[in-house]
Amino acid sequence: MARQSALRKERPQKESPQAPATAQDLDRLIHERMRLGLVSALAVNDSLTFSDLKRLLQTTDGNLSVHARKLEDAGYIACAKSFDNRMPRTDYRLTAAGRRALERYLSHMEALIQAARER
Amino acid sequence: MHAHAMDHLRYIRETMEGAASFTAVPGFGGIAMGATALFAALVAAEQPTPQRWLVVWVVEGCLALVIGVVAMIRKARSVNVSLFSRPGQKFALGLAPPMLAAALLTVVLYNQNMVVLLPGIWLLLYGVGVVAAGTYSVKVVPAMGFCFMLLGAAALLAPAGWGNWLLAAGFGGLQTVFGIIIARRYGG
């Protein structure tokens, strides 16, 4: 229950494309650095294993699992479990929703920088 | 907020560069390099002296280098990746040291009249370079490197007369086979 309410808080807010970019418009779900790294790494690969991501992001099993689960619950990434020589293997890939969220996030960041320069 | 946003964009770029494979390894370039190497092996086999044999293979090496670089530039443009991205830099850093070592050993062994060792050393060091560079590329690239290393080891242990044909098998055969695989699976 607590996790669900935490997730609700982190769900992306609906955006208005015409509205000026503000820090509040940011997708809080991928604004967190570890999740942003996870989504960025998956954006340039068809899929990555749990071990690949752990090595790339230099994090622990627990930390990666927690953040991957949040992105999975939001539909931003998809996970497939299988066995490789009897060893469990987890593959992650970015979903279309996740790719759109990253693109939206990048646009927001660029808009924020632009707005700060014009000030 | 401006600095924060810049920092986030930098982090995204660095993560993407670190996670990306270097996919500009050219398959068609590999096929062309293989074809010229097979031709070079036939020409080299007809040479009366070790010096002239060496000249043929050195010319082939330079030609293959030019073909490889041009094909890589073309493929990088077609798949819209920069040759100077971090994976591209790592690829070059993996490949260059064994290639330089091979060039130096060629001069040294020629001066010592030990040309007979060159096929094994070239194949072995090219394999080492491809394995090292392939760490940052698609998985078939290091696999190709290991095959070159095996062939290099075989050339060092095999009778001297086999050297030219093992070079043909490696720089001609292996390069062509893996070139076809890379071209078919990884877009040219």
Interface residues (C-beta under 8 A of the other chain):
Chain A: A23 H31 R33 L36 G37 S40 A41 L42 A43 V44 N45 L48 D52 L56 L57 L106 M109 E110 L112 I113 A116 R117
Chain B: M1 H2 A5 M6 H8 L9 Y11 I12 T15 M16 G18 A19 A20 S21
